Amino acid sequence: MNIAIRWYTRQALLHRLQDIRENRGLRAAFTAARATWHVALDEGRRVALRRALVDWSDDGMPVELDELLNKLTDEVGAAD
């Protein structure tokens, strides 16, 4: 899956992930990838990201992340 998100959306996502302890590894993967690199996530991190986005989608998530949530749901929705 290859989805580009804007810098400010990435920053909002990192901010959203910082308060959830189980998302530390997920946040670290985004931080390590820097601004223009791809983020490689194993299945566990994709499931965690999907959960975070589902929770956020009811609370003002940027529309730009809808495509990411939809693709994650297609990939790991059954595993969640």
C-alpha positions as CSV (number, residue, x, y, z in Angstrom):
1,M,0.0,0.0,0.0
2,N,1.3,3.4,-0.9
3,I,-0.5,6.5,0.4
4,A,1.0,9.9,0.7
5,I,-0.1,12.3,3.5
6,R,0.8,15.9,4.0
7,W,3.2,17.1,6.6
8,Y,0.6,18.6,8.9
9,T,-1.6,15.5,8.7
10,R,1.5,13.4,9.6
11,Q,2.1,15.7,12.6
12,A,-1.5,15.4,13.7
13,L,-1.3,11.6,13.4
14,L,2.0,11.5,15.5
15,H,0.3,13.7,18.1
16,R,-2.7,11.4,18.2
17,L,-0.5,8.3,18.6
18,Q,1.7,9.8,21.4
19,D,-0.8,9.3,24.2
20,I,-1.5,5.6,23.7
21,R,1.2,3.5,25.2
22,E,0.7,0.5,22.8
23,N,1.3,2.9,19.9
24,R,4.8,3.8,20.8
25,G,6.3,1.4,18.3
26,L,3.9,2.7,15.6
27,R,4.8,6.3,16.4
28,A,8.5,5.4,16.3
29,A,8.1,3.8,12.8
30,F,6.6,7.1,11.5
31,T,9.3,9.2,13.2
32,A,12.1,7.0,11.9
33,A,10.8,7.3,8.3
34,R,11.2,11.1,8.3
35,A,9.0,13.3,6.2
36,T,9.4,11.9,2.7
37,W,10.1,8.2,3.2
38,H,7.8,5.3,3.2
39,V,6.7,3.8,6.5
40,A,7.0,0.0,6.6
41,L,4.6,-1.5,9.1
42,D,4.3,-5.2,10.1
43,E,0.8,-6.6,10.5
44,G,0.6,-5.9,14.2
45,R,1.4,-2.2,13.6
46,R,-1.1,-2.0,10.7
47,V,-3.8,-3.4,13.0
48,A,-2.8,-0.9,15.7
49,L,-2.8,2.0,13.2
50,R,-6.3,0.9,12.0
51,R,-7.6,0.9,15.5
52,A,-6.2,4.4,16.2
53,L,-7.7,5.7,13.0
54,V,-11.1,4.1,13.7
55,D,-11.1,5.7,17.1
56,W,-10.1,9.0,15.7
57,S,-12.6,8.9,12.8
58,D,-15.4,9.7,15.2
59,D,-13.4,12.6,16.7
60,G,-12.4,15.0,13.8
61,M,-9.8,12.9,12.0
62,P,-8.4,14.7,8.9
63,V,-10.4,13.6,5.8
64,E,-7.0,12.9,4.1
65,L,-6.6,9.8,6.3
66,D,-9.9,8.2,5.1
67,E,-8.1,6.5,2.2
68,L,-5.5,5.1,4.6
69,L,-8.2,3.8,7.0
70,N,-10.1,2.2,4.1
71,K,-7.0,0.5,2.8
72,L,-6.0,-0.7,6.2
73,T,-9.5,-2.1,6.7
74,D,-9.2,-4.0,3.4
75,E,-5.8,-5.4,4.5
76,V,-6.2,-6.2,8.1
77,G,-9.9,-5.6,9.0
78,A,-10.5,-9.3,9.6
79,A,-7.5,-9.6,11.8
80,D,-8.7,-6.8,14.1
